[in-house]
Amino acid sequence: MQQLMLHNKVYQVGRIDEAEYSPMAYERLEKLKIFDRLRSEGCTLETTCIALKTPQSTIYRWKKNYRLLGLSGLENESKRPNKVRQKEWKPHIVRNILYLRKANPSYGKAKIAVLLKRDCQISASISTVGRIIACLIKQEKVKPVSFYVQKKNVKPRLFNNHAQRWKKGMRAKEPGELFQIDHMSLSIVSGFQVKHFQGICPVTKMVVENAYCRATSNIAKQFLDFAQANLPFKIKSIQVDGGSEFKKDFEQACKDRNIPLYVLPPKSPECNGNVERANGAAKFEFYAFYIGRCNLFYLRKALKKYVQKYNTYRPHQALQYLTPLQYYQKLAGA
């Protein structure tokens, strides 16, 4: 019978320790090496321990652990007691919490604790209820709240029509390029809901704003017409986020007008910084001071005055404290 043997180094590969250890373990190993060296040079045990600032019993415990377990034996040992306190939840409390949570899947521990005391006459702390719910979730008897409230099966946007994905590094070089459009929802006094659409030129900082009662693709299309009619330059390309209001009718309108439409990647508002900053200005400089009637007609009249002031009166630090109109006229005359 023929036996084939490999070199010893091949077998040593199987003993390579690829675990990651803490700096504490390496520090203790270094102390053990210093301890052995001092002892081999004739240093007394007492003097060696004083020099290392480590008790003799600790040194020998480390040596034993290192001999048996290697570097893992020099790690801090767990301080968890061998016998821990077991859960003492009474079965009827768990059953009632399970029933209440199944009946109200979106309720958290605080609401469940109130219902438990009010409907079942059982007093339990919010923390106890939370621990029981966590245990029930782990046992897969109930689902976490996030299971119900988070969006599921969100489909990525398909670029099979006119819109195309915005590419990193794209910048506007002249008025009308990469015109940024966005909308925000606002609640004014008496529950008056407003969908505020806004467009801004990243070069001249000139804005166009209007208020609507809904935010649909048809409304976005109407705003595009409104924006082009109120700008002194032609919109050459548009940049939007992935909102549904910028699909369908709005995308078709851009295609009909031969305006390139670029859609930002998900969760990247920093790429739409100009219009986001203009949204903040409208919120804190216009809506915060609006005291007119809760009616779109009167709101639009006031908004028109604000936009005119923004474009022709308000100095902009990014434009060397010129107004957007002054800066555009400066570019046009250059």
Helices and strands as residue ranges (DSSP letters): H 8-13, H 23-40, H 45-52, H 56-69, G 70-74, H 91-103, H 109-120, H 126-138, H 146-149, E 164-165, E 179-188, G 189-191, E 192-200, E 207-212, H 217-229, E 238-240, G 244-246, H 249-256, E 261-263, G 269-272, H 273-285, G 287-289, H 296-312, G 317-319, H 324-333
